[in-house]
Amino acid sequence: MSPDRDVDTDVDDVDADVIVVGGGPAGSAAAIALARAGQRVTIIDKATFPRDKCCGDGLTTGALRELQAIGFDPARVPSWKVTGDVWLRTPKGVSIAYPLPPGRGQYAAIAERQELDHQLVLMAKEAGATLLDGHAVTNVVARPSHIEVEAEGLGRLTARYLIAADGMWSPVRKHLGLTAAGYRGEWHAFRQYFSNVGPMAANDMFIWFEPEILPGYFWSFPLPGNRANVGFGIDRERVSVQDMKQLWPELLARPHIAEVLGPDAVAEGKHRAWPIPARIDDISLTAHRTFFVGDAAAATDVMSGEGIAQALLTGRWAAEAVLESAAAEGAGDPAAATAHYRDAVGNGLVADHRMSNLLKGMLASAAGVEFSVRFSGLNHWTRRNFARWLFEDYPRAQLFTPRRYHRRMFTQDGAYTDRPK
Ligand SMILES: Cc1cc2nc3c(=O)[nH]c(=O)nc-3n(C[C@H](O)[C@H](O)[C@H](O)COP(=O)(O)OP(=O)(O)OC[C@H]3O[C@@H](n4cnc5c(N)ncnc54)[C@H](O)[C@@H]3O)c2cc1C
């Protein structure tokens, strides 16, 4: 740890090249890439791992490909479950099963966050990062030549760069004075685990578009051992968070939902709720020597609320920006590094965010949902390709951004083709 020092003095001898605040998927992805490249990385997290994260636990093809690229082994996660079909149900009660391509790798999987995040942060340690968990960051000060981070029980630590992977409420953003007044996220979502669910919930993914919560939806995602992750999300502009408590038992009791969960399903403990930030095109992504990634950059998909893939991606992009600049000179060029990261996000996520926003508008009305589901469910070809698009097998706005096209984009295998499904 650094002793107190004259705060105005340049610092030659920093404690770490990069401090990562938050050891969720965004922070771990950044730390893994940096530590593997030889950077001295310290992850600070206020929680002690393994820790839970309120989430649907759904991994899209995009997330699976990122995990595979860093060498993550699904066998590390006992709750890893590759899903069967994906069922969508319209407000009028039309149910359509969307098959994911069989026998060609994994296109969607469920993995309990308590286990997934623990294994990711362990991978960062294995790569050489130092993990200081159980220490909340309490202050951040940006200096011309370095960053200072204060954390409970650790005192003050210094680094050349800071990666803020500290989630929806990003204390780093707050300490740097960049939090938008009154911002509480675009979505809010409930989650509860159930045991003893029936065979449908134990194998397939279900998404129910219930009229009161559009463009939000209710879900049931399968887990091993006849368990399921069940929950629902609402758009804060259309449904009040206060109404969610009352909606929860009402929605659970609906016959089509109760039938899928099965008569013997038992709720495990209490439900949890958490906001979901989704405004990557309207938030500061960097400050001097600081990169915001994952939920701290409001990077989740604004239509589905999925953010694990975006967390892994933005974490990696921030690491690549640091590495590129650090390769140039010891202390790096923060202006070039932060510009590099903003470009990566601009090219890689903003068009998809805008596309998702348009589609979310369509899903806000029952008629829009009926049209979208019936159209995408016209035949086997539309169903399969819609499922691949829904699970981010390729970028949401691919059709409108031909620069991102590559030859096998629409025909490529899923992730982990070497594993049994
Ligand atoms: C109910 C719900 C369901 C969801 N379902 C899905 C889904 O099925 N699929 C999907 O892809 N996405 C889903 N999401 C979104 C997804 O959970 C997030 O986008 C994702 O967790 C973002 O990862 P992250 O690494 O940015 O942040 P997080 O995973 O939130 O990690 C942030 C870390 O920062 C730490 N931290 C916070 N404050 C401090 C501090 N002061 N000092 C030090 N550390 C600190 C926290 O302890 C935490 O470990 C869901 C979200 C919700 C709320």
The ligand as an SDF file (V2000), in Angstrom:
LIG
                    3D

 53 58  0  0  0  0  0  0  0  0999 V2000
  -32.6880   -9.0490  -12.5600 C   0  0  0  0  0  0  0  0  0  0  0  0
  -31.6620   -8.9300  -13.6490 C   0  0  0  0  0  0  0  0  0  0  0  0
  -31.6020   -9.9000  -14.6330 C   0  0  0  0  0  0  0  0  0  0  0  0
  -30.6020   -9.8480  -15.6100 C   0  0  0  0  0  0  0  0  0  0  0  0
  -30.5140  -10.8850  -16.4990 N   0  0  0  0  0  0  0  0  0  0  0  0
  -29.4900  -10.9390  -17.3780 C   0  0  0  0  0  0  0  0  0  0  0  0
  -29.3140  -12.0770  -18.2140 C   0  0  0  0  0  0  0  0  0  0  0  0
  -30.0510  -13.0680  -18.1390 O   0  0  0  0  0  0  0  0  0  0  0  0
  -28.2840  -12.0680  -19.0990 N   0  0  0  0  0  0  0  0  0  0  0  0
  -27.4230  -11.0130  -19.1980 C   0  0  0  0  0  0  0  0  0  0  0  0
  -26.5090  -11.0390  -20.0410 O   0  0  0  0  0  0  0  0  0  0  0  0
  -27.5530   -9.9180  -18.3750 N   0  0  0  0  0  0  0  0  0  0  0  0
  -28.5420   -9.8660  -17.4630 C   0  0  0  0  0  0  0  0  0  0  0  0
  -28.6550   -8.7940  -16.6110 N   0  0  0  0  0  0  0  0  0  0  0  0
  -27.6520   -7.7190  -16.6750 C   0  0  0  0  0  0  0  0  0  0  0  0
  -26.3300   -8.1720  -16.0420 C   0  0  0  0  0  0  0  0  0  0  0  0
  -26.5820   -8.7070  -14.7500 O   0  0  0  0  0  0  0  0  0  0  0  0
  -25.3380   -6.9960  -15.9400 C   0  0  0  0  0  0  0  0  0  0  0  0
  -25.3280   -6.2980  -17.1460 O   0  0  0  0  0  0  0  0  0  0  0  0
  -23.9400   -7.4860  -15.6090 C   0  0  0  0  0  0  0  0  0  0  0  0
  -23.9020   -8.0600  -14.3360 O   0  0  0  0  0  0  0  0  0  0  0  0
  -22.9110   -6.3480  -15.6620 C   0  0  0  0  0  0  0  0  0  0  0  0
  -21.6530   -6.8270  -15.2090 O   0  0  0  0  0  0  0  0  0  0  0  0
  -20.5820   -5.8230  -14.5880 P   0  0  0  0  0  0  0  0  0  0  0  0
  -19.3250   -6.5930  -14.4400 O   0  0  0  0  0  0  0  0  0  0  0  0
  -20.5820   -4.5610  -15.3530 O   0  0  0  0  0  0  0  0  0  0  0  0
  -21.1640   -5.4200  -13.1600 O   0  0  0  0  0  0  0  0  0  0  0  0
  -21.4990   -6.2950  -11.8780 P   0  0  0  0  0  0  0  0  0  0  0  0
  -21.6210   -7.7230  -12.2280 O   0  0  0  0  0  0  0  0  0  0  0  0
  -22.6610   -5.6150  -11.2340 O   0  0  0  0  0  0  0  0  0  0  0  0
  -20.2200   -6.1320  -10.9490 O   0  0  0  0  0  0  0  0  0  0  0  0
  -19.9370   -4.9140  -10.3130 C   0  0  0  0  0  0  0  0  0  0  0  0
  -19.0070   -5.1860   -9.1610 C   0  0  0  0  0  0  0  0  0  0  0  0
  -18.6270   -3.9270   -8.5810 O   0  0  0  0  0  0  0  0  0  0  0  0
  -18.5250   -4.0970   -7.1890 C   0  0  0  0  0  0  0  0  0  0  0  0
  -18.6330   -2.8060   -6.5230 N   0  0  0  0  0  0  0  0  0  0  0  0
  -19.7190   -1.9920   -6.4110 C   0  0  0  0  0  0  0  0  0  0  0  0
  -19.4350   -0.9130   -5.6450 N   0  0  0  0  0  0  0  0  0  0  0  0
  -18.1450   -1.0390   -5.2700 C   0  0  0  0  0  0  0  0  0  0  0  0
  -17.2670   -0.2540   -4.4500 C   0  0  0  0  0  0  0  0  0  0  0  0
  -17.6500    0.8670   -3.8440 N   0  0  0  0  0  0  0  0  0  0  0  0
  -16.0000   -0.6910   -4.2810 N   0  0  0  0  0  0  0  0  0  0  0  0
  -15.5520   -1.8380   -4.8510 C   0  0  0  0  0  0  0  0  0  0  0  0
  -16.3630   -2.6290   -5.6140 N   0  0  0  0  0  0  0  0  0  0  0  0
  -17.6260   -2.2230   -5.8240 C   0  0  0  0  0  0  0  0  0  0  0  0
  -19.6810   -5.0400   -6.8520 C   0  0  0  0  0  0  0  0  0  0  0  0
  -19.4910   -5.7020   -5.6140 O   0  0  0  0  0  0  0  0  0  0  0  0
  -19.6400   -5.9910   -8.0420 C   0  0  0  0  0  0  0  0  0  0  0  0
  -18.8910   -7.1640   -7.7880 O   0  0  0  0  0  0  0  0  0  0  0  0
  -29.6560   -8.7850  -15.6320 C   0  0  0  0  0  0  0  0  0  0  0  0
  -29.7370   -7.7790  -14.6540 C   0  0  0  0  0  0  0  0  0  0  0  0
  -30.7260   -7.8460  -13.6670 C   0  0  0  0  0  0  0  0  0  0  0  0
  -30.7680   -6.7830  -12.6200 C   0  0  0  0  0  0  0  0  0  0  0  0
  1  2  1  0
  2  3  1  0
  2 52  2  0
  3  4  2  0
  4  5  1  0
  4 50  1  0
  5  6  2  0
  6  7  1  0
  6 13  1  0
  7  8  2  0
  7  9  1  0
  9 10  1  0
 10 11  2  0
 10 12  1  0
 12 13  2  0
 13 14  1  0
 14 15  1  0
 14 50  1  0
 15 16  1  0
 16 17  1  0
 16 18  1  0
 18 19  1  0
 18 20  1  0
 20 21  1  0
 20 22  1  0
 22 23  1  0
 23 24  1  0
 24 25  2  0
 24 26  1  0
 24 27  1  0
 27 28  1  0
 28 29  2  0
 28 30  1  0
 28 31  1  0
 31 32  1  0
 32 33  1  0
 33 34  1  0
 33 48  1  0
 34 35  1  0
 35 36  1  0
 35 46  1  0
 36 37  1  0
 36 45  1  0
 37 38  2  0
 38 39  1  0
 39 40  1  0
 39 45  2  0
 40 41  1  0
 40 42  2  0
 42 43  1  0
 43 44  2  0
 44 45  1  0
 46 47  1  0
 46 48  1  0
 48 49  1  0
 50 51  2  0
 51 52  1  0
 52 53  1  0
M  END
$$$$
